[in-house]
Amino acid sequence: MAPMKGLTVFIADLRKSVLEVGRSHEDEEKRVNKELANIRTKFKEPGLNGYNRKKYVCKLVYMALLGYEVSFGHREAVDLVNSAKYSEKQIGYLAISLLMEEDADYGRMVVAAMSRDIHDTNEFNVSLALNAVSNICTREIAEVLTQDIVAQLLSPAASMFIKKKAALCLLRLLRRYPEAVNAQQWAARVIPYLGHRDIGVTLSVASLVTALAQQFPEDTRKAASFAVRRLKSLVIDNEYAAEYIYYKVPAPWLQIKLLRLLQYFPAPESPELRSLLLSILRHIIDVSQDTPRELQQMNAQYSILFEAINLGIQLDIDQGLMQECAVLLGRFITSREINVRYLGLETMAHLAAYIDSLDTIKTYQGVIIQSLRDRDVSVRRRALDLLYSMCDVGSAKTIVSELLRHMVVADFTLREEMALKVAILTEKYATEYSWYVDVMMRLVSLAGDHMGDEVWHRIVQVILGNEELQLYACKIALQTLKAPVCHESALKVSAYVLGEFGHLIANAPDCAPVDQLKALQSKMAAGSQSARAVALTTVGKFINLFPEIKTLCLRVLDRYRGALDAELQQRACEYYALATLESEDLMPTVFEEMPPFPERRSALMSRLLKREADTEDQRTWVFGGREINRERKLQKAGKTAEDSEEPPSAPQVLEALEPVGLPAADGGQTPEELARVAKSKRHYARLLWENDGILYDGDEIQVGLVAQYKPPAGRVGVFLGNKSTAPIYDISITVTSVDESNEKQLVVQPAAGQGPLPDSLMPLGQVRVFFDVKCTDVFATAPTLRIAYTMAGAPTVSELQMPVTIAHFIDPVTITVADFFSRWKQLGDAAIGEAQNVLKTPFLSTDSGAIQWLRNVVGGAGFALIQGADAEPDNIVGVGIATTENAGRFGCLIRVEPKPAHGLTRVTIRATNPTVAKVVATNINMIFESR
């Protein structure tokens, strides 16, 4: 892009206003305001050419980058976006990306311009639009343009450059607005691009599929097989271009992406894939045995190796491989390279979360403890995580004591996390009550300033729930209060415990009630407001527990009745009033001993898990050992199982039409899917009384039908149209019966004299197939039209209910009015086959042509209308005969009685065969509902 002189001069002036001696920020602001006024004037002039518009918009962008508010010029930027010149369009998109707000009134104009450029044949314009979509990324853009971007990714005409940008653009939209992009509709069509011949496209798609796998694991399950085969081509078959070799390592970024993607899926069920994946992992481990000479090669090789080990651990497909990995990781955690030590410790923590036996890892316990003193804080953090994950009953005391010893000198950033983990490990692996109390009281004394209230709350909960702890806890609490220094958290725990269970040690030496009160009172003055509040409650409980020191307790409460803090004052006043009541019945009730807390998940564990924030790629495991990860895996599997019990809604299997006579199950479907089902039902219902029309109209294909019947035979033509922007291949159109008995009652065969289907169907193309149908006997269920095709490497099977019923083999027959009622009465008396429905038809009262529509429906359904047969002029009666080849002919009479005032219509069908009556009634019901 050629330099713009006016812009260059403006930027130079602004720099001078700041850099020159004697100039100030006010001078820069004056220059900016002057230029803003000039630009505003220029924009109002008619006939502003593209060059000047571009120059002025660039100045606005520069001023916005300096922090000045730019409240105009957005329309001019949109005009640049709509320009045919690349340089102007580029500046327009740059300005929109930096200046546009999500709720801007010109947002739709920008979206329209983006949509137009995405479909442009010039890939530079497409690239600009995709970049802008990624940068702006509003909800409206996600909702409107996602399908266009998917089409660019899947289009065979798009270049590799555009496909890569489209994949990354979809990734950005998916992460920002996952609910707006309807990813489940196109996820399956993207997955085959993991096997694309271009490694750059595969790398971009791998990032997209990884994000999809985290949100829709069931819909992306087949990505595992594509990833395994692509890894095989890279690692074992050495199929890659020379430009993708990085320091003798083939496409390391793609290998890492694919290995990480596989961690979101269970181990392959196919023995072939399982064996292939195991051979890939072993090959990666074997190659890493040779120490690389160059730093870049080592980084690439070790990155792949650690990801492979993580995959092997996650899938747990071979315990021998896991033990081999443990030995290999032991070598890495002693490496001189900080990065290698960091990754080794993290991966070993992952291994500790899944391996059956921790003995191999415990051999490196000394090295791991020594890593707590590493000069790099990130290594120290990973050493803490590993110690937490590898801890068990046998090693708990050693690890906890080391962590407590290290806590005194640990970084402030690590102390809270270390305290949480010490508290969790102590509670989880305590085998002696005294050890638990000693450790927890020491913990709150050492790290009280770095812990939340959850820790001391949890200590109190555990003591309340275990009677064996209470006596020893009271002794330690009193010792803590008598110590020269008592931390605030230790004061809270001690006060609470003595208030509940102080009577247990009241008869012990130096533990009399007065000693407990003095010890508590000595630490109250230096405590915080919250600590003194807990202590005051303890003083109130002492009055109830030890009446002999009531006077001393009242003095303490009386002193705090005048406290400046409202909380302390209120507690002191209320407790004093309770203690001085004439009746002593209320005091024991208020200060009754607290019951044990109900069993529930530790708040410490919840707080710890919240600290482990996920990045864009979610963790497949958490620190904490085998038990918590197994529980997490079972919870996830249980959730998936519950989800799988819901009605399926796969967008590519078009199960929109339920069998005739059965209600549609729409539970768990999205509004879009419900709308698609309703639309398909309307198409189907229309073809029940008309002989040509659309059966299905989807995003990729459109299916139309034309039929001609001469009972008991007929011919049905199926028209398949390609609505997408990509060709479809491997087309197959067949008709099958849902009910096996239907195969003998309705014979469907491809019409003779037709050529084979084409190998491919280009966009906007159409192909047709004709079928001969013959009704040999009465049948109850319509056949299924099965359409299979492949698009962008993704096979798709669409199943539609074909509108061919026994009612289509009814011929109209004209009879006299007298004969109609005679036969109507005969069929009613015989009770051979009758179906009657009262249907809601609210359109009768609002649509003047509704009665005529009812007549058209009855006539289209194969009945001859008998005029003047009913006393009510709006009532409709008709006669038809259903003809079969082997079972003979069956008479069928229909009577339709509309009631516009009530919005209801009664439909009665009587036939000499019950199935004929039922099917005709069902068809009429569907037609009325679709109105």
N, C-alpha and C positions, 0 to 999 in steps of 0.2 A: 504494500500500500504506500503510495507516494506521500511524502511529508506535507502537512498543511501549515503554511507559513503563519497564518493568524494564530493557530493553536500554539506553535512553537514560541512565538513572541509573547503570548499570554502567560505561558508557563515560565518563561524567562523573567517576566516582570514580577510574578509572584515570588520567585526565588530571590530576586534582588530585594524585595520588600522585607525579607526576613534576614538575609545574610549580610546586607550592607550595614555598616556602623551607623547608629542613630535611627535606624528604622525599627518599627515595632509591629506587633501583631495587628494593631489598629490600622496600620498602613495596608497590610494584606487584606484586611476585611473591607476597607474602602475600595480597593482595586476589584475585589470580587463583586461587591454590590454594584459598582459601575458597570462591570461586564454583564451581570445579570440583567440590569436595566437595558443594556444595549441588545442583548439576545432576545429579550421579551419584545422589544420594538421590531427587531428583524423578523421574528416569527409572525408578526401581524401584517407584514408587507406581503402583498400578493405576488405570485410568480417567483417564490424563493426556489432557486435551483438545488439539485441534489448535492452538489459539492458544498455549498454554504450550509445547507441543513446538516450535513454530516459534520462539518467543522464546528458548528455551534453545539450540536449534541455532544461532541467530544469534549468541549469545554465544560458543559454541564456535568458530564461524567467525572472529569478531573476535580471539579469543585466538590462534588459529592464525596469523592474519595478523601478529600481534605477535611471532611466533616461538616461542610456547610449544607443547609437544608435546601433541596431543589424541589420546588413544588409545581413546576411546569416543564414543558418540553416532552412530556410522555407521548403525546399524540404525534409529534414530529418523529420521535423514535419509532413509533408504529409505522409511520409512513416510510421510514428507511427500511424497516423489515419487509414491507411490501414491495420494495424497489426490485427491479430486475437486475441491477448491478451488484456484483458480489461484494465490492468494497463498501457500498452503502448498506447492504443487508447485514454485513458483518458488524458494522458499528451499531446498527439498529438493535441487533440481538445482544450486543455487549451492553448497551444502555438499558435495555429492558431487563436483562439479568441482574443488573446492579440497582436499578431504581424502582422496579415494579414491586408493589405490595400485593399481598394475596387477595385482598378485597377490592382491588382497583376496578373502576368502572369500565376501563378499556380492556379488561382481561379477556373478554370473549373475542375481541378483535385480534388479540395476540394468539389466542388458541386457534382461531380460524387460519391465521397466517402460518402458524406452525404446522397445522394439518395439511395445508397446501404444499408447504416445502417438504414435508416428510414424503409426500407422494411425487415429488419432483424427480425428473430423470437425471438431473445434475446432482451428482453425489456430494459436491461441496455444499450445496444448499441443504441437502438432507442432513449433512453433518452439522451444519450450523443450527438447524432446528433441534436435532437430538441433544446437542450441547446445551442449548437454552432450556430444553425440557428438564434436563438433569439439574441445572442450576436454579431454575425458578421453582419447579416441582410443587405446584399448588394442587389442592384436591380436585379442582375442576379439570386441570390438565390430566391428572391421573385417570379420572373417570372418562374423559372424552378421547384421549389420544393413545391409551394403552393398546387397544386393538390395532391401531395403525402401526404402532411400533412393533408389535408382534408380527404383523404382516411383513414388515421390512426384514425382520430377523429370519422369517421362514421363506421369504421370496427367493426363488432360484435366480432371479435377475439381479438381486442386490449384490454388490461387491463384498469381499471379505472385510474391507475397511468399515463399511456400513453395518454389517452383521455384528462386528465387535462392538461398535458404538451402541447399536440397538440393544444388545444383551446387557451392557453395563447401564444403559438408561433404564431398562426394565428393573434392574437390581435396585437402582436408586428409588424408583417409584414404589417398589415392593416394600422397601425398608421404611419409607416415609408414610405411605398410606396403604397398608396391606389389605384393608377391607375394601378399598375403592378400585383395585386393579382386577378383581375377579380372577385371581391367579389359577384357581382350580379349572377354569375353562380352557386354559392354554398350556398348563404345565406339562401335560403328557406330550404335547406336540413339540416342545422345546427339547425334551430329554434326548432324542436321537442325535442332536447336534453335538453331544459329547463324543460322538464318533466321527465328527467332521474331519475332512482331510487336512484342513488348515489348523495348525496348532494354536494360532492366535485366537481364532474363533472358538476353539474348544476351551481355551483358558478362560475367555470371557463368559461362555455359557456355563462352565464349571462353577464360577462364582455365583451366577444366577441360580443354578440348580441347588447349590449348597444352601442358599437362603430359602428356596422353596422347600427343601427337605426338612428344614427346621420347623416350618409351619404346617406343611402338608405331607407328613411322612408316608401315609398310605397312598396318596396320589402319585408320589414320585418313587415308589419302591423299585420300579424297573430300571431306575438310573444306576443301581448297583451293578447290574450286569454290564451296562455300557462302560462304566468306570473301570471295572476289572479288565475288560478286554482292551480298553485303551491303555491301561497300565502295562499290560502284557506286550503290546506293540512297542511301547517305549523302553521298557526295562529288559525284556527278554529278546524280542524280535529286532530291536534296534531300528525301528521304522520311524525316522524323523529326518527333517531337513538339516543341513549343516549349519544354517544360521541360528538354529535353536540350541546349539551346544554352548554351554557356559562353563569354561574351564574344565573341559572333558566330561562334564555332566550333562546328559541330554534333558533339555526342558525341565529344569528343577522346579520351577514355579508350578508347572502343570502337574508334575508328580505329587507335589505337596498338596495342591488343591484336590486332586482325585483321592489321595489317601485320607484327607480330612473329610471329604464328602462321604466316603464309605463308613466313617465312624457313626453316622446318623442312621444307619440301617443295621438290622440284625445280621448275623452270619448267614451267608448264602445257604439255601436249602439244597440246591443242586450239588451233588458230589463233584461234578466236573468243575463248576465255578469255585467250590470250596477248595479243591485241590489246586486249582490254578492260582487262587489268591494266596494260599500258603506257600507255593513255589515262588511267587513274586516277593513276598516278605522275606523268605529265606535268601533269595538272591540279593536283595537290598542289604541285608545284614552281612552276607558274605563279602560283598564288594566293599563295605565300610571297614573291614578288618585291616586293609592296607592304609597306613597313615598318609594322608595327602601332604604334598610338599608345599603347595601354595595356600595362602590364607583363604582366598576366594573359593578355591575348590573345596577346602575343608568346610567352610561355612555352608556351601550348597549341599555337599554330601551328608554332613551331619544333620542339616535341616530335614532332608528326606528321611534319614535314618530314624530320627526321633519321631517323626510323623508316622513312619511304618511301625515303630514299636508301640506308639499310642494306639494304632489301629489293631495290632495284634492283641494288645491288652483288652481293648474294648470288645472285640469279637470273642476273645477267649476260646480260640479254636484249637489250641494245642498247648498243654501245660509244659511240655518239654521246651517249646519255643519260649515260653514265659520265663522259665528258669535260665535259659541261655541269655535272654534279655537282661535279667537281673544281674548276671555276672558282667555283662557288657556295660551296664549302667554304673556298676561299681567302679569300673575303670574311668568312666567319664567324670564322676563326682570328685575325683582326685586330680583332674586335669589342671594345668596351669592357666588355661584360657578361662576367663570369667564367664563368657557366654556358654561354653561347653559345660562348666560346672552348674550354671543356672538351669540349663535344659536338662541336664542329668538328674538334678534334684527334683525338678518338677515331674519328669517322666517317671522317676522312681516312686514318687507319691501317687501317681496314677496306677502304677503297678501294685502298690500296696493296697489299693482300693479294690483289686480284683483277684490277686493271686491267692491260691489256697493256703500256702504255708509262707509265713513271714521269716522263716529261719535264714534264708539266703540274704534277705535285706538286713536282718539283725546283725549279721557279721560286719556290716559297715556302720553300726550305730555310733562308734567312737568318732569316725570321720564326719558323720552327719552332725554330731554335737559340736565338734570342732568348727564346723561351718557356721555355727551361730556367732562365731567371732570373726567371720570373714570381713575384709575391709569394704566389700560392696554390700549395700543394704538390701538389694534385690536378692542376692544369694542368701543372706541371713533370713529373709522372709520365706524363701523356698525351703530352707533347712527347717524352719519352724513348721511349715506345712507338712513336710515329710515326717518329722517326729510325731506330729499329731495323727497322721494317717497310719503310721506303723505301730502305734502304741497298742498294747494288749494287756491282759491281766499280769502276765509275767514281767513285762518291762515297764509297767505304769509307774512304780515308785521311783525307779531310776530316772525316767524321762521327766517326771513332774519335779523331782528335786533339782535336776539340772536346769529346768526352765525357771524355777524359782530363784536359783542361784544366779542365773543370767539376767533375770528381770531387773536387778539392781543397776546393771550397767547397760541395759538394752536401750535402743533408740526410743525416743518418746513416740514416734510413729508406729512402733511395734508393740508397745506395752499393752494397749487396750486389746489388741488381737491375741497377744500372748496370755493375758489374764483370762479372757474368755475361754481359750483352749485349755488352760490349766484347770479352770472350774469345771468344764465339761468332762475332761479326762478323769478328774478326781471323783466326780459323782458316778461316772460310768464304771470305773474299775476299782472302786474302794472295796476292800475286803475286811477292813477294820474300822469301826466307828471312830475310834480315837484318831486314826490317821486322817480321816475325812475332815474332822473338826479342826485338827491342828493345821492342816494344809490350807483350808479355806480361811481361817482366821489370819494366818500368816499372809495369805494372798491379799486380803482386803487391807492389811496393814502396809504391804509393800506397794501395791498398785491401785490403791483406792482412788487416787486423783485421776487415773486414766480409765476408770470403769464407769459404766452407767449403773443406775439403780437396779438393773436386772440381776446383777451378781448377788448383792446382799438379799434381794427379795428371794432368789432361788435358795440361798442358804437357809433362810427362815422356813421356806416351804418344806425343804428336806427334813429339817429338825422337827417341825410340827408333825410330819407324817411318820416319824420313826421314834417310838418310845425309848428304844435302847440308846438313842443319841442324846436324849434330853438331859439326863443327869450329868453326863460328861460335858455337854455343851454349856451347862450352867457354870460349872467349875472354871472352864476356860474363859467364859464371858466375864466372870468376876475378876480373874487374873488379868485379863486385858484392860479392864477399867482401872485396876490398881497400878498398872504399869505407868512409868513416867510419861510415856508418849502413847497416845491412842488416836488412831486415825478416825476421821469422821464416819466412814463406812463401818469400821469395827465398833464404834460407839453405837451406831444404829442397831447392828446385829446383837451386841451385848445387852443393850437396853431392852430390846424386844424379847430376847430369850429369858432374861431375868424377870420381866413382867409376866411372862406366861408360866415359867417353871421355877422361879426363885425359891418357892417353898420346898423344893426337893433337896436343897442343900442348906436349909435354914438352921439345921441342928449340927452341921459340920463346924469344926473349928475355924474361926475367922470368917465365917460365912453367915453370921447372924443377920437378921433383917436390917438392923441399924448399919451394919458394915456394908451391906449391899446398897443402901440409900446413900451413905457417905461416898462410896466409890463412884456412884452414878452422879452425885451432886458435884463432885470434884472435877468432872469432865464436861459438865453442862455449860459452864460459862464460856469455854473456848470453842464450843461447837457452833455449827451453822444453824440457821433458822430451822431447817428441816430436821436436823439432828436433835435440837432441843425440843421440837414438837413431839418426836418419838419418845424422848426421855420424859416429857411431862405426862404422856399417856402411861408410861411405866410407873411414874409416881402415883397416878390415880389407881393403878392396879395394885400397888403396894398397900394402899389404904384398905382394899378389899381382902388382900392376902394376909396382911400383918396388922391387925387392929392395934397392936401394942405400939406401933410407931406412927399412928394416925396424926398425932399432934405435930410431929416433925414434918410429915408429908404436907400437912395443911400450911405450915410456914413456907415451904417451897412454892406451893401453889399460890399462896397469898402474895409472894414476892413478884410473881409473873402476872398477877391480875392487872398490874399497871404497865405491862410491857408495851412498847411502841408498836411492835409488830401485831397486826390484827389477829393472825392465826394463833400465835402464842397466847395472846390475851383472851381470845375466845375459849381456847382449851382450858386455860387455868380457871377462868370464871365458871365454866360449866362443871368441871371436875370438883371445884370447891363447893359449888351449890349442891351437887349430888352428895358429897361427903358430909355436909352439914344439915341434911334433911332430918327431920325427927324420925321418920320411918326409915328403917335400914333395909327394907325389902327391895328397893330399886337398885341399890349399889351392886349387889351380887349379879343381878340380871344384866346390867350394862357391862360389867367387867367380867363376864363369864369367859372361861377359857376357850380360846379359839379352836374350832374343830380342824382336823387335818384337811389340807387342800386336796381337792379331787385330782386323780391321776390325769395328767395332760402333758403334752409335749413341752419340753423345757424351753423357756423364753430365751435362754442363752443360745441354744442351737438355732433358733429362728433369727436371732440377731447376727450370729456368725454367718449364716447363709446369705443374709442380706448384704453383708460386706463384700462377698465374692460377686461383684457385679459382672454381668456378661458383657462382652464386646459384641460386634456385629454378628460374629459366629458364636452361638451359644455353646457352653460347655456341655459335654456329654457325661460328665462325672463331676463329683465334688470331693473336696478334701474331707477325710474323716474315716477312712477305712472301708472294709468290705461290707459291713453290716448296713451302714447308711446308704451306700450305693446300691446294694441289693434291694433295700426297701424302696429307694427312689425308682429303681427299675421296675419293681412290681407295681408301684403306684402308676407309673406311666403306662405299663402294659394293661393294667386294669382300666385306665381311662380310655385307651385305644379300643379295648374290648367293648366297653360301654358304647363308644361312638359307633363301632361297627354294627351294633344292634339296631341303629337307626336306619330308616329306609334309605337305600343308596340313591345318590343323585349324580352319577357320572355324566358329565356333559356330552361325552362322545358316544355313549350308548343311549340311543334315543328311546327311552322307555316312557315316552310321554303319554301313550295311549294304553289305558287298561283294557282288559278283555270286556266284551259287551256284557252288560248286566252287573258288573262288579264296580263298587264305588272306588274312586281314586284315593290313594293313600298319599296325602301331601304333607304329612308330619315331617318336620325337620328340613323342609325345602326352603330355599331362599325366595324372596319376592320375585327375583328374575326368573327362577326356575318355575315358580307357580304361574307366572305370566306366560312362559313358554308352553307349559302344559295346557293352559286354558286356550291359547291360540291354536295349538295342535288339535284340541278337541273340537274347536269350531270348524276347522278344516275337515275333520273326519265326519262330523255330523252333517255338514253340507253335502258330502258325497254319498250320504245315505238316501238322499232323494233327488240328487242331480247326478248326471252321468259323466261330468268332466269338471275338473278343478284342481286346486293345489291340495296335496295331502300333508306335506311338511315343508316349512320354510325356515331354515336354520342359518347360522353364520357362514357355513361352508358350502352346503348343498341345498338344493330345492327339489322336491319330489312332487310331480304332478301325475294325475290319473285321468284316463279317458276310457269309458266302458260302453259296451253295446251288448244287450241281452236278448236272446230269443229262447226262452225257457224250453227245455232244461239246460241249455248251453249259453255261452257268452264268451266275449273276448275283452280282456282288460289290457290297456297299454300303460306302461310305466315310463315316465320321462324323468331323467336325472340331469339336473343342471349344476354346473360348477360356479358358485358365487364367490369363491375366494380369489386371491391374486396369484395363487400357485397352482400348477397342474396336479391332477390326482392320477394315481396309477393303480394297477391290479384291481380293476373294478369287477365286482361280482354282484349280480342281482338275482335273488332266488325267492321262492315262495314256499313256506312250509306250514304245516298244521300244528296249532298249539295242542290240540287233543288228538291222540293217535287214532281214535275212532273216526275222526273227520277225514282221514286220508281215503277211506273207502266211500264216505258220503259226499265228499267234494273232491273232484279230481282236478288238479291244476298242473298244466304242462306248458312249456314254452311253445309258442306258435311255430308251425313249420315254415320253412323258407326264409328264416332269419339268419343273417351272418353273425360271426362272433363279435363280442364287444371289443371296442378299440383298446389298445394297450395303454393309452393315456387320454385324459380329457382336459383340454386347456381351459384357462379362465374364461368364463362366460360361454363355454361350450355346452352342448347338450347331447345326450345319448338316450335312445328309447329301446324298450323291450316289450314284446307282446306275449300275453299268456292266454291260452284257451282254458276255460273253466267249464266243468260239467257237474251238475247237481244230480247225483244218483240216489240220494236219500236225504231226509230232513236232517240238518246239522245245526248245532247250537252255538258254536264258537267260530268267529271269523279267523281266517288264516293270517300268518305273519309274513310281512314283506321284509326280507333281510338284504341290506345293502352294505357291502364291504368295500373298502378302498384304502389306499395308502397316500398320505400327504406329508411331505417333508420327512419321509422316513418313518412316520408314525402310523401304524395300522389302526383303522377305525372301523367299528362294526355298528351299524345303525339298524335297529329293529322297530318296525312300525306295524301297527295293526291295519290290515288291508280291508277296506270297506266292501266286503263281499259277504252277504248274509243270505239266509233262506228267503228274506223279504225281496231280494233282488230278482228272484225267480218267480215273482207274482205277475200274472197277466191281468189287466183290467177286463171285467165282464159286466155287461149292461143287462140289468133285469128290471122288471116292473116294480113299482112301489109295493104292491100286494105281495109279490114273491119275496121281496126283501124282508118284510116283517114276518112273513110266514117262516122263512128260513132262520131269521133272527130268533124267533120263539122256539123253533125246533132245537137249535144249538144251545139255547139257554136251558131248556128242559133236560137235554141229554147231558149237560155239564161235561162235555168232552174236553173242551179247551177254551177257557175264558181268562182274559187278563184285563184288569181295570186299574187305572191310575187317576188320581186327582192332582193335576199339575198347577204350579204357580205360573200364571201368565199375566203379570202386571202391565205388559205392553198393550193389552187389549183396550184399556181405558184411555191410552194416550196416543195410540197409532190408529189413524182412520183406515189404513190399509191392512190392519192385522187380520181381519176375517178372510180377506182374499188370500193373504199369505198362508193361512191355515188350509184353505182349499188347495192351493198350489202344492203344499207339503203332502197332503193326502193323495192328490193325483200323482205327484212325483214318486210316491212310495209304491205305486203299482195298482192303485185302486181306481175303478170307474165311479165317478160321482153320480149319485142318484138324485136328480133335482126334484124338489117338492115332496120328498119322502117324509120329512119331519114337520110337525106343526110349527116349531120354532124356526123362523127363517134363517137364523144364524147357525143352526145345527147342521152338521155335515155327516152324511152317510156315504159309504162306498163299498164296493164289492170287488174281490179279486180271487184268483185261483193260483196257488203255488204248485208248480209242476216239477216233478222229479222223474228221473229216467227209470228207476226200478221200483220205487215205492208208490208210484201213481200220483194222483192229483188231490189237492186238499183245498177246500173252500175256505175263504176268509172274509169276514165282514167287519167293518169298522164304523164306529159312531163317535163323533166328536161334538161335545156340548159346551161351548164357551159361555162364560158368565162374566162379561166385562165389568159389571158393577162390583163384583167381588174379586176380580183379578185372578179367577180360577178357571180351569178347563178340565172337564171329565172326559177321559178317553177310554172307550171300551172296545175290546177286540174279541170276537168269537170265531173260532176256527175248528175244523174237524181234526186238527192235530194240536196238542197242547204246546209243543215246542214252537210251532209256527206262531201261535198267539203270543207266546212269551217274547220271542225275538222281535216281532213287529212292535209290541208295546215298548220294549226297551229302546228300539230305534226311534220311535216317536218321542219318547222321554228325552233322549239325548238331543234330538233336533230342537225341542222346545227349550231345553236348558241352555243351548248355545245361542239362542236368539238374543 
